[in-house]
Amino acid sequence: MIFLVEVDKTSGVEDQLFTFGKNSLNGLGAQPRNAETIIPWNPIALRGKKISQIACGGYHTLFLCGTKVYCVGYNSNGELGQIDSSSVADVKEMTWLEEPIRHISCGHFSTVFVTTDNKVLVTGCNEDNSLGVGESYNGRNVRRILTLQHFDFLVDDVFVGAYHWLIKTKRHGLFYTGKPR
């Protein structure tokens, strides 16, 4: 579990992140790695940045600061959108995202992004086409959901579960993709 405590700026104290829980595969990004932790945490990469959103997956965590995304944790299924499967031990900016992002959501082994112009991008485990990008996608890079391109201007919010997700449109429609369980 991660939560952000915003402090009154007149106090001279910075906002702080607090992490709780088992730090398996460094999904919390805090010390000590791979151990239980309950500590305030202020990663260097996020200092001085305004965090507008935090999304937690099974073993990975993302932070949205303005339109830039920062990540930490497990990447064996491509959930961080990197071509190689190496995990990220310390919070770093996802410079491989080529478009500004306005919303982030995480599934157990996947991540969904919504760009500032409402394109839906996905990465991670695509078991049974759970990301909606076709059976051949291996999850090692960020992909746009082309079947939704006619709805880009309507995307309002994205909700992600372990192996499924929903898109809510501004007209209150819902689109679903995922692994039926």
C-alpha positions as CSV (number, residue, x, y, z in Angstrom):
1,M,0.0,0.0,0.0
2,I,1.3,3.5,-0.8
3,F,-0.3,6.8,0.1
4,L,0.6,10.4,-0.3
5,V,0.4,12.9,2.6
6,E,0.3,16.5,1.4
7,V,1.7,18.9,3.9
8,D,0.8,22.6,4.1
9,K,3.5,24.3,2.1
10,T,3.8,27.2,4.6
11,S,5.2,24.7,7.2
12,G,8.3,24.1,5.2
13,V,7.8,20.3,5.2
14,E,7.7,18.4,1.9
15,D,4.9,16.1,0.8
16,Q,5.7,12.6,1.9
17,L,5.0,9.1,0.5
18,F,4.3,6.4,3.0
19,T,4.6,2.7,2.0
20,F,3.2,-0.2,3.9
21,G,3.2,-3.9,3.2
22,K,5.5,-6.6,1.8
23,N,8.0,-5.2,-0.7
24,S,8.1,-8.3,-2.8
25,L,10.1,-7.8,-6.0
26,N,10.6,-4.2,-5.0
27,G,7.0,-3.2,-6.0
28,L,7.1,-0.5,-3.3
29,G,10.6,0.7,-4.3
30,A,11.5,1.4,-0.7
31,Q,14.3,0.1,1.5
32,P,14.9,-2.6,2.6
33,R,14.2,-4.4,-0.7
34,N,12.2,-7.6,-0.6
35,A,11.2,-7.1,3.1
36,E,8.2,-5.8,5.0
37,T,8.3,-2.1,5.4
38,I,6.4,0.6,7.1
39,I,8.3,3.8,6.5
40,P,7.9,7.3,5.1
41,W,9.6,7.4,1.7
42,N,10.8,10.2,-0.5
43,P,12.4,8.8,-3.6
44,I,15.0,11.1,-5.2
45,A,13.3,10.9,-8.6
46,L,10.1,12.4,-7.2
47,R,11.5,15.1,-5.0
48,G,10.1,18.5,-5.9
49,K,7.5,17.0,-8.2
50,K,3.7,17.2,-7.6
51,I,2.3,13.7,-7.6
52,S,-1.3,13.7,-9.0
53,Q,-1.9,10.0,-9.1
54,I,-0.5,6.7,-7.8
55,A,-1.3,3.3,-9.3
56,C,-0.3,0.0,-7.8
57,G,-0.1,-3.3,-9.6
58,G,0.8,-6.8,-8.3
59,Y,4.5,-5.9,-8.0
60,H,4.9,-2.6,-9.7
61,T,3.9,1.0,-8.9
62,L,3.5,4.1,-11.0
63,F,3.4,7.8,-10.2
64,L,1.9,10.5,-12.4
65,C,3.5,13.9,-12.1
66,G,2.0,16.4,-14.5
67,T,2.0,14.5,-17.7
68,K,5.1,12.4,-16.9
69,V,5.0,8.9,-15.5
70,Y,7.5,7.4,-13.0
71,C,7.8,3.7,-12.2
72,V,9.3,1.1,-9.9
73,G,9.1,-2.6,-9.5
74,Y,8.6,-5.9,-11.4
75,N,8.7,-6.0,-15.2
76,S,8.9,-9.6,-16.1
77,N,5.6,-9.4,-18.1
78,G,6.4,-6.0,-19.6
79,E,4.1,-4.2,-17.1
80,L,6.5,-1.2,-17.1
81,G,6.6,-1.1,-20.9
82,Q,10.3,-1.7,-21.3
83,I,11.4,-4.0,-24.1
84,D,13.7,-6.0,-21.8
85,S,12.3,-7.8,-18.8
86,S,14.5,-6.2,-16.2
87,S,12.8,-4.8,-13.1
88,V,13.3,-1.2,-11.9
89,A,14.9,-1.1,-8.5
90,D,14.6,2.7,-7.9
91,V,11.9,5.1,-9.1
92,K,12.7,6.4,-12.6
93,E,10.9,8.4,-15.3
94,M,9.3,6.3,-18.0
95,T,11.1,8.2,-20.8
96,W,10.0,5.6,-23.3
97,L,6.4,6.9,-23.2
98,E,6.3,9.1,-26.2
99,E,3.0,10.9,-25.4
100,P,1.9,13.0,-22.4
101,I,-0.2,11.0,-20.0
102,R,-3.2,12.2,-18.0
103,H,-4.3,8.9,-16.3
104,I,-2.6,5.7,-15.1
105,S,-4.1,2.4,-13.9
106,C,-2.4,-0.9,-13.0
107,G,-3.6,-4.5,-13.2
108,H,-1.7,-7.4,-11.5
109,F,0.8,-7.7,-14.4
110,S,-0.3,-4.9,-16.7
111,T,-0.6,-1.1,-17.0
112,V,-3.1,1.1,-18.8
113,F,-2.3,4.7,-19.7
114,V,-4.7,7.4,-21.1
115,T,-2.9,10.2,-23.0
116,T,-3.8,13.9,-22.8
117,D,-5.6,13.5,-26.1
118,N,-7.5,10.4,-24.7
119,K,-5.7,7.6,-26.5
120,V,-5.6,4.3,-24.5
121,L,-2.2,2.6,-24.3
122,V,-1.5,-0.7,-22.6
123,T,1.5,-2.9,-21.7
124,G,2.1,-6.1,-19.8
125,C,0.6,-9.6,-19.6
126,N,-1.8,-10.2,-22.5
127,E,-2.9,-13.7,-21.4
128,D,-6.1,-14.6,-23.3
129,N,-5.9,-11.2,-25.0
130,S,-6.7,-9.6,-21.6
131,L,-5.2,-6.3,-22.9
132,G,-7.4,-6.2,-26.0
133,V,-4.6,-5.8,-28.5
134,G,-4.6,-9.2,-30.1
135,E,-3.2,-12.6,-29.3
136,S,0.2,-12.1,-30.8
137,Y,1.2,-9.1,-28.5
138,N,4.0,-10.1,-26.0
139,G,3.6,-7.2,-23.7
140,R,7.2,-5.9,-24.0
141,N,6.3,-2.4,-25.2
142,V,3.5,0.1,-24.9
143,R,0.7,-0.4,-27.5
144,R,-2.3,1.7,-28.5
145,I,-5.7,0.0,-28.5
146,L,-6.5,0.6,-32.1
147,T,-10.0,-0.7,-31.9
148,L,-10.8,2.2,-29.6
149,Q,-9.5,4.9,-31.9
150,H,-13.0,6.0,-32.8
151,F,-13.7,6.6,-29.1
152,D,-10.6,8.5,-28.2
153,F,-12.4,11.8,-27.6
154,L,-14.9,10.1,-25.4
155,V,-12.6,8.3,-22.9
156,D,-13.3,9.5,-19.4
157,D,-11.7,7.0,-17.0
158,V,-10.1,3.5,-16.9
159,F,-10.6,0.9,-14.2
160,V,-8.2,-2.1,-14.1
161,G,-8.5,-5.4,-12.3
162,A,-6.1,-8.3,-12.2
163,Y,-6.8,-9.6,-15.7
164,H,-9.6,-7.3,-17.0
165,W,-10.3,-3.6,-17.4
166,L,-13.1,-1.2,-18.2
167,I,-13.2,2.1,-20.0
168,K,-15.9,4.6,-19.1
169,T,-16.8,7.1,-21.7
170,K,-18.0,10.7,-21.2
171,R,-21.4,9.5,-22.4
172,H,-21.4,6.9,-19.5
173,G,-20.8,3.9,-21.8
174,L,-18.6,1.1,-20.6
175,F,-16.2,-1.0,-22.7
176,Y,-14.7,-4.2,-21.3
177,T,-11.8,-6.4,-22.2
178,G,-10.1,-9.1,-20.3
179,K,-9.8,-12.7,-19.4
180,P,-13.1,-14.2,-18.3
181,R,-12.7,-16.0,-15.0
